[in-house]
Amino acid sequence: MLERRFEVEHNPLPDREACICLWTEAATSGKPTKTMVHFNDGSIVSRDHRPLSDGGFVSMFEDVTEGLWTRRR
């Protein structure tokens, strides 16, 4: 997913290493987060990040483009 964000030029920071550092800090924070990732092609992906008790984490991605478009009408 990180590579895809660089491919479509959708990143919170223009510097690749700074983006990776920002994402790594968020992933290791131990807090659950949910983010909508908007791509330049108009697609939207929901990222749900959940920490695990062993220090790892699970991130789930769902394409919500069509569902959000339908709700906005």
VENMO-V577891 format. One record per run of one state. SS is the DSSP state (H for helix, E for strand, - for the rest). FROM is the first residue (numbers start at 1). LEN is the number of residues. Records with the same first field share a line. If there is no record, write none. Layout:
SS=FROM-LEN  FROM-LEN
This chain:
-=1-1  8-8  28-5  39-5  52-5  64-1  73-1
H=2-6  16-12  65-8
E=33-6  44-8  57-7
